[in-house]
Structure formats: structure tokens, C-alpha cells
């Protein structure tokens, strides 16, 4: 699979109020002022996987971000009252819920095991299907429920208010990490039933964590305040030091940078220090101490069809030819522009620093510029000595539209002609709810294509495992 690196960034954070030693815990109170360049910001956990869910949406398992750095990616119990019991066949998890975890007003009751079942069922809403389905489908009976073939998810059971069992179709060693995703945060069914999944529930979300919704002005502002029913004794993972979290949406990158430098804001969710500001900041003795360059964890990749009905691309030798043919340097330069020198060319799906990462390159080419001769030899071996034509879906507008030309050009040198279909991109590539219509799966037939027109090659801006590049940030 060919993949390239590009960057997003998160800026460092502190809270408004008196300056403090960054190594100290600081006094409680005040407002955390957050800025986001993205105008789209969903709160319904069934339809949102953004960075601001942790304060208001607890999960069975989570992460101890205040613990030892080498343990920060190890899932630990959150609402679960201790480790899950795992069956001998490693398919059934039994959880006992922590007592005293209560929703904010107007619900005002304890979280129950049934609330987790409600949350998972909501992922299969017909009007607003969730990206979380790809994870929930691991659960026995979930796919049948989503297809309308069952009226309940057979792999879920709540024998009492504080016991939840989840049975998978087959073992999944990362399942506790999956349960830490906000898709699986509990939802009070009797309350949420009054609102449609997605946009409608966004403005009525009720918190199970230390914060809950106070203000929701779509495209402008989101504000969270303390959940009066939150008991810190029941929450091992959150300190909840600030009284209020305010997120302003749709702010330009330059304005975000100016606000942070002038101490009018504390945190950016999705922008980085503009290149034009780096030299000035590095020359400033005080600000240079707060400037850092960090991996951003963003990956660009090509998705190749693999099923037997996908046509020529189903032949592994054709897929290998595509990998050898792509000019990764040209691809990176086209999409990254002035930031291209910071983009690391990816040869693995896992990024450096990811659990299980090992450096290797299955398809090395001279200077990562592609190897047309190697690609043509593989095509000939696959029965296409004169080349072939593949279908290619990509974005027709926006930042990633620029990647089409280098892909077409490099594959053409190897004898591969692309039949291009473009799809509309309706959202900037940022955090929060994804509101873009993506190309269909590269291994499936496009529902919008003429009969027999198979999607064999496609681009996508991100994946579950991300490739690192670098971007600068400045801390308050």
C-alpha cells in the first residue's frame, strides 16, 4: 500500500489566569479558552470522534494521561470498576460498573449497563450511520442488527444495572482500546430518545464526565461547564481543574496564532504555527522556550481494491506495480507545498512511535521517485505487457485534489492509465465530526457508478494508524 505523510498539529495548552510553572498542577478554577479552525464540531458521541469528548463522555476504559509516559497508550478502567473478566476463548468480556458515576442534569441518575447497549445501538441509526460501526461490528450480532435482520445485538447483555457482557464474533486483542473510543460512551436512552442522532442531539448532550454542555451555537461556539453530579472519587483519570471550557469555531490559523501569542487563548485543536512566524519566535528568548516541533500523526495513503470482482487490481502483481510506480516525492510536494521538506515519506502503515512499529520498506525505489521499469515488469508478469487502465476515485476539490496529477503522471510512466472519478469534499481535513462524502471503498463497486464500473484505486486523507510528519506549536 502506497502511503505518504502530511501534517496537522495540536498546540500545547494551559488555562487562563495567572502564569504558572508548567510542571506544577496549578490552582483549580478559571476557563480553558480553545480555538478551532474547523467550523464543524459535533458533540453526539455516536457521530463524533473529536478531541473534546473526554471531558464530558466517559467510557468503560480510558487512558491515564497523567501517568508514566510509557503507559499513556495502555487502556485502563474508567467507568469499569476494575479489569474486565475475559472468557477462556477470549471472546466474552464481563464488566462491573463503578458505582456513583452520575449524569449531569436533567438526567441526574447513575450510569447503568443498559446505557452502553443504547450507545452501541445508536451507531446503527439509519439516518446518521456512524463510523463507529467498523469497531462495533466486532460484537456478535451487531452486523445483523445494523442490517435490520435482528431487533437486538445478541452479543450484548446487561444482566443487572452494574454488569455488562460483550461477546465478540472472534477474539480482538485491541478491544479494550476500542472501548476507549468515544463511540462507546454511555448514553441515557430515555433522555436521548427525544432527539435524532447527530445534529439534533449535539445541542442536548448530557455529560457523564466532569463537564456537561452549557452552550452550543453551531459553527460558532461550544461551552462546557462542570457537571454538578461528578464525584472525583469515582474518576481515576480526570482532574477537571478548570470550571469552564469554551471552544470558538471557524477561526483562521493566523488569528489563532495571534490570540495564543497575546495570551487571549490557551489551546488550538487543529492548527499549527504558520511558517512565516517560526523565525521570529525562534529569535525571541522567551517565546523560543515555549516553541516545539512535534510529530503530527497524519497519514496519506492509496487504497487498492483486493476482492476478486475488483478486476485487474485484484492481482497482487498489479497492486505491487502500483506501489513501485508511485512517485512519493511528487505526491508529497503537491499536497504539502511549502511544508513538503517537513513531510516524511512513509513506507509503513504504523508511524514511528506507534506500538508495534518496525521500520521497513517493501517497495523501495530510487530516491522514492518510483521505478517504472520494475512496475512494467510486474504488469507483464500479470498478463498486461502493454499496460492497462484502472478506475481511480479521488477528491475533485480542496487540498487533496492536487494529489491527482502526480499519481496520474507516475502511473502513466509505468503504463497504467487512470479512469478518474471525483467526489465532492465538503469539509476541511480537521478534527471533529467528519462531514465529507468520501470516495467509496476501493474494494467495492461504486453505488454512483454505471453498472460494471468498479472502483479499483482511491485516495483517502487519513487512516486508523497515522504516519508522522512535523509541525511547530507554541505553548502559553
C-alpha positions in Angstrom: 0.0 0.0 0.0 1.5 3.3 -1.0 1.3 6.0 1.7 2.6 9.5 2.2 3.0 11.8 5.1 1.4 15.2 5.6 0.8 17.3 8.7 -1.8 18.5 11.1 -0.9 19.8 14.5 -2.1 20.3 18.1 -0.9 23.2 20.1 0.2 23.0 23.8 -2.3 24.1 26.4 -2.6 25.9 29.7 -5.5 27.6 31.4 -6.4 31.2 31.6 -5.4 33.1 34.7 -2.1 33.8 36.5 1.1 32.5 34.8 2.3 29.3 36.5 5.1 26.8 36.5 4.1 24.3 33.7 5.4 21.4 35.8 3.0 22.2 38.6 -0.6 21.2 38.9 -1.8 24.8 39.3 -4.8 26.1 41.2 -8.3 25.0 40.2 -10.8 27.3 38.5 -10.8 29.6 35.5 -11.7 29.0 31.9 -9.8 27.0 29.3 -10.1 29.0 26.1 -9.9 26.8 23.0 -9.8 27.8 19.3 -10.5 25.7 16.3 -10.3 26.4 12.6 -13.0 23.8 11.9 -16.5 25.3 11.9 -18.0 21.8 12.2 -18.0 20.4 15.7 -20.3 17.6 16.7 -20.9 16.5 20.3 -23.1 13.4 19.9 -20.7 10.6 20.6 -22.5 8.3 18.1 -21.4 10.6 15.3 -18.3 12.3 16.6 -14.7 11.3 17.4 -13.3 14.7 18.1 -10.7 15.7 20.7 -13.1 17.4 23.2 -15.2 14.4 24.2 -13.1 13.2 27.1 -14.3 16.0 29.5 -18.0 15.1 29.2 -18.1 11.5 27.9 -16.5 8.8 30.0 -16.0 5.2 28.7 -15.6 1.8 30.2 -11.8 2.1 29.6 -9.7 5.1 29.0 -6.1 6.3 29.3 -4.2 7.7 32.2 -2.6 10.7 30.5 -1.1 11.9 33.8 0.7 8.7 34.4 4.1 7.4 33.2 4.6 8.3 29.5 5.4 4.8 28.5 1.9 3.7 29.9 -0.1 6.5 28.2 -1.3 4.2 25.4 -2.3 1.4 27.7 -6.1 1.3 28.3 -7.1 1.3 32.0 -10.5 1.1 33.7 -12.6 4.3 33.7 -16.2 3.6 34.4 -15.3 -0.1 34.7 -14.7 -0.9 38.3 -11.5 -2.9 37.8 -10.2 -5.1 35.0 -12.7 -6.9 32.7 -13.2 -10.6 33.1 -12.2 -12.4 29.9 -13.6 -15.8 29.0 -11.2 -18.7 28.1 -11.9 -18.3 24.4 -11.1 -14.6 24.7 -14.4 -13.6 23.1 -16.6 -12.6 26.1 -15.8 -9.6 28.3 -17.6 -9.0 31.6 -17.5 -5.6 33.1 -18.7 -4.4 36.5 -19.5 -0.7 36.6 -18.0 1.7 39.1 -20.8 2.9 41.5 -21.5 6.7 41.8 -20.9 7.7 38.2 -23.8 10.1 37.5 -25.1 12.0 34.6 -25.5 15.8 34.7 -28.9 17.4 34.9 -31.5 16.9 33.7 -30.9 13.1 33.8 -29.3 13.1 37.3 -29.0 9.3 37.6 -26.2 6.8 37.8 -24.8 5.3 34.6 -26.1 1.7 34.0 -25.0 -1.2 31.9 -28.0 -0.6 29.6 -26.7 2.8 28.7 -23.7 1.2 26.9 -26.0 -1.0 24.9 -28.0 2.1 23.9 -24.8 3.8 22.8 -23.8 0.9 20.6 -27.3 0.6 19.0 -27.2 4.3 18.2 -24.2 3.7 16.0 -26.5 1.9 13.5 -29.0 4.8 13.1 -30.4 4.6 9.6 -30.4 8.4 9.1 -27.0 9.0 10.6 -24.9 5.9 10.4 -21.7 6.1 12.4 -18.1 5.5 11.6 -18.1 3.6 14.8 -19.8 0.7 13.1 -16.5 -0.6 11.9 -15.5 -1.2 15.5 -18.9 -2.3 16.8 -19.2 -4.9 14.1 -16.7 -7.0 16.1 -19.5 -7.7 18.5 -21.6 -10.8 17.9 -24.9 -9.9 16.2 -24.0 -6.2 15.6 -23.8 -6.5 11.8 -27.2 -8.4 11.7 -28.7 -5.6 13.9 -27.3 -2.9 11.6 -28.7 -4.7 8.5 -32.2 -4.9 10.1 -32.1 -8.7 10.4 -32.3 -8.6 14.2 -34.1 -6.4 16.7 -31.2 -6.6 19.2 -27.4 -7.1 19.3 -27.1 -10.7 20.5 -23.5 -10.1 21.8 -24.6 -7.5 24.3 -26.2 -8.3 27.7 -27.0 -6.3 30.8 -28.0 -8.9 33.5 -28.2 -6.1 36.1 -27.7 -2.4 36.3 -24.0 -2.7 37.0 -23.0 -5.7 34.9 -22.3 -5.6 31.2 -21.2 -8.5 29.0 -19.9 -8.1 25.5 -19.3 -11.2 23.3 -17.3 -10.9 20.1 -17.5 -13.0 16.9 -13.8 -13.7 17.3 -11.0 -12.6 19.6 -9.8 -9.0 19.2 -6.7 -8.2 21.2 -7.2 -4.4 20.9 -10.8 -4.5 22.0 -10.2 -2.6 25.3 -8.6 0.2 23.3 -11.6 0.2 21.0 -13.9 0.6 24.0 -11.9 3.7 25.0 -13.2 5.5 21.8 -16.0 8.0 22.5 -18.3 6.0 20.2 -18.8 3.7 23.2 -19.5 6.3 25.8 -22.8 5.6 27.7 -26.0 7.3 26.6 -29.2 7.6 28.7 -31.7 6.1 26.4 -34.8 7.5 28.0 -33.4 11.0 27.5 -31.7 10.7 24.1 -34.8 9.1 22.6 -36.3 12.6 22.3 -33.6 13.7 19.8 -32.4 12.4 16.5 -28.8 11.0 16.3 -26.3 13.6 15.2 -27.0 17.3 14.7 -30.2 17.2 16.8 -28.6 15.6 19.8 -25.5 17.7 19.5 -27.2 20.6 21.3 -28.7 18.4 24.1 -25.8 16.1 25.0 -25.7 15.3 28.7 -22.3 14.7 30.4 -21.2 11.5 32.2 -17.8 13.1 33.0 -16.8 16.1 35.0 -18.3 18.5 32.4 -21.5 18.8 30.6 -22.9 21.0 27.8 -23.8 24.7 28.6 -23.8 26.4 25.2 -24.0 25.0 21.7 -24.0 27.6 18.8 -23.3 25.5 15.7 -20.4 26.9 13.7 -19.5 29.4 16.4 -19.2 28.3 20.0 -19.3 25.3 22.3 -19.1 25.7 26.0 -18.8 23.1 28.7 -19.4 23.6 32.5 -18.9 21.5 35.5 -21.3 18.5 35.9 -22.6 19.1 39.5 -23.1 15.3 39.9 -19.5 14.4 39.1 -17.6 12.9 42.0 -13.8 13.0 41.7 -13.7 9.9 43.9 -15.3 7.9 41.0 -13.0 9.2 38.3 -9.4 7.9 38.3 -8.4 9.6 35.0 -9.6 13.3 35.1 -8.5 16.1 37.4 -11.1 18.6 36.0 -9.3 21.7 37.3 -11.0 24.3 35.2 -14.5 25.5 35.8 -15.4 26.1 32.1 -14.2 25.1 28.7 -15.0 27.4 25.8 -14.4 26.4 22.2 -14.6 29.0 19.4 -15.1 27.6 15.9 -14.1 28.6 12.4 -11.1 30.8 13.4 -8.4 31.3 10.9 -4.9 30.0 11.5 -3.3 33.4 11.7 -5.9 34.6 14.1 -5.4 31.5 16.3 -1.7 32.1 16.4 -2.1 35.8 17.3 -4.5 35.0 20.1 -2.2 32.4 21.7 0.8 34.7 21.5 -1.1 37.5 23.0 -2.4 35.2 25.7 -6.0 35.6 24.6 -6.4 31.9 24.1 -4.9 28.8 25.6 -5.2 25.9 23.0 -5.7 25.3 19.3 -7.3 22.0 18.4 -6.2 21.7 14.8 -3.8 24.4 13.6 0.0 24.9 13.8 2.4 27.8 13.9 2.5 29.5 10.5 5.8 29.0 8.8 6.2 32.8 8.5 6.3 33.1 12.3 8.9 30.5 13.1 12.0 32.6 12.6 10.6 35.4 14.7 9.6 33.0 17.5 12.9 31.2 17.5 14.7 34.6 17.8 12.7 35.6 20.8 14.4 34.3 24.0 11.2 33.9 26.0 9.0 32.5 23.3 11.6 30.2 21.9 11.4 28.3 25.1 7.8 27.6 24.5 8.2 26.6 20.9 8.3 22.9 20.0 8.3 20.8 16.8 6.4 17.5 17.2 5.1 14.6 15.1 1.6 15.4 14.0 0.4 11.8 13.3 -1.3 12.3 9.9 -1.1 9.9 7.0 -2.0 10.0 3.4 -2.4 6.7 1.6 -3.7 5.0 -1.6 -6.4 2.4 -1.1 -6.2 -0.5 -3.6 -9.0 -2.9 -4.4 -8.4 -6.5 -3.4 -11.6 -8.6 -3.8 -11.9 -11.0 -6.7 -14.5 -8.8 -8.5 -12.3 -5.7 -8.5 -10.8 -6.5 -11.9 -7.1 -6.4 -12.7 -6.2 -4.7 -9.4 -7.2 -7.9 -7.6 -4.0 -9.4 -8.9 -1.3 -8.8 -6.3 1.3 -8.2 -9.0 -0.8 -5.3 -10.3 -1.0 -3.8 -6.8 2.7 -4.3 -6.4 3.3 -2.5 -9.7 1.2 0.5 -8.5 3.4 0.6 -5.3 6.6 0.6 -7.3 5.2 3.2 -9.8 4.1 5.9 -7.5 6.4 8.9 -7.2 6.1 9.6 -3.5 8.2 12.8 -3.5 6.0 14.4 -6.2 2.9 13.3 -4.3 4.2 14.9 -1.1 5.3 18.1 -2.8 1.9 18.5 -4.5 -0.1 18.3 -1.3 2.2 19.9 1.2 3.6 22.8 -0.8 6.0 24.9 1.4 5.7 22.3 4.2 7.0 19.5 1.9 10.5 19.4 3.4 9.0 18.5 6.8 7.0 15.6 5.4 8.4 12.2 6.0 7.9 9.7 3.2 6.0 6.7 4.6 6.8 3.1 3.9 4.7 1.6 6.7 1.2 2.0 7.9 2.3 2.3 11.5 4.0 5.6 12.3 7.3 5.8 14.3 6.4 5.8 17.9 3.3 3.6 17.4 3.0 0.4 19.3 4.5 -2.4 17.1 6.3 0.0 14.7 9.2 -1.5 12.8 11.0 0.3 10.0 10.8 -1.4 6.7 10.1 -0.7 3.0 8.6 -3.4 0.9 8.7 -1.3 -2.3 11.9 0.7 -2.3 12.6 2.9 -5.4 15.5 5.2 -6.3 15.0 8.4 -4.2 11.4 7.3 -3.6 10.6 8.7 -7.1 9.1 5.4 -8.4 10.5 2.6 -10.5 8.6 2.4 -13.8 10.7 -0.4 -15.2 10.0 -2.6 -12.2 6.3 -1.8 -12.4 6.1 -2.6 -16.1 7.9 -6.0 -15.5 5.3 -6.9 -12.8 2.4 -5.9 -15.2 3.9 -8.1 -17.9 4.1 -11.0 -15.4 0.5 -10.4 -14.6 -0.5 -10.6 -18.2 -0.5 -6.9 -19.1 2.6 -6.3 -21.2 1.1 -3.3 -22.9 -0.2 -1.7 -19.7 -3.8 -1.4 -18.6 -6.5 1.1 -17.4 -7.6 1.3 -13.8 -10.5 3.2 -12.3 -9.4 5.9 -9.8 -11.6 7.8 -7.3 -10.3 10.9 -5.6 -11.4 14.4 -4.4 -12.4 16.9 -7.0 -11.7 20.0 -4.9 -9.9 21.0 -1.8 -6.3 20.4 -0.7 -6.1 16.7 -1.7 -7.3 17.4 -5.3 -3.7 18.4 -6.0 -2.5 14.8 -5.5 -4.3 13.6 -8.6 -1.7 14.9 -11.1 1.4 13.2 -9.6 -0.4 9.9 -9.2 -1.6 10.0 -12.9 1.8 11.0 -14.2 3.8 8.5 -12.2 1.5 5.6 -13.1 1.4 6.6 -16.7 5.2 6.2 -16.9 4.6 2.6 -15.9 1.9 2.0 -18.5 -1.1 2.4 -16.2 -3.8 4.8 -17.4 -6.3 6.1 -14.9 -10.0 6.5 -15.5 -10.7 9.2 -12.9 -13.9 9.8 -11.0 -14.0 12.7 -8.5 -16.1 13.2 -5.4 -17.1 16.3 -3.5 -15.2 17.2 -0.4 -17.4 19.3 1.9 -15.2 19.8 4.9 -11.6 20.8 5.7 -9.4 17.9 6.9 -9.6 18.6 10.6 -10.6 17.1 13.8 -14.2 16.8 15.0 -17.1 15.2 13.1 -16.2 14.2 9.6 -18.6 15.9 7.2 -17.2 14.9 3.9 -18.6 12.4 1.4 -15.7 10.1 0.9 -15.0 8.0 -2.2 -16.4 4.5 -1.8 -14.3 1.7 -0.6 -11.6 1.0 -3.1 -12.5 -2.7 -3.0 -16.2 -2.2 -3.8 -18.4 -1.2 -6.7 -19.3 2.5 -6.6 -23.0 2.9 -5.9 -23.0 6.0 -8.1 -21.1 4.4 -11.0 -22.6 2.9 -14.1 -23.1 -0.9 -14.0 -19.9 -2.8 -14.2 -17.7 0.3 -13.3 -15.5 -1.0 -10.5 -13.6 1.2 -8.1 -10.1 -0.1 -8.1 -7.9 2.7 -6.7 -8.7 5.5 -4.4 -7.2 8.2 -2.1 -8.1 8.9 1.4 -6.7 11.6 3.8 -6.3 9.5 6.9 -6.4 6.1 8.5 -6.6 4.5 12.0 -2.8 4.3 12.1 -1.1 7.5 11.1 2.3 8.5 9.7 4.2 11.2 11.4 5.5 14.5 10.0 6.4 17.6 12.0 4.8 20.9 12.7 5.5 23.7 15.2 3.5 24.7 18.2 3.8 27.3 20.9 2.7 26.9 24.4 1.1 29.6 26.6 
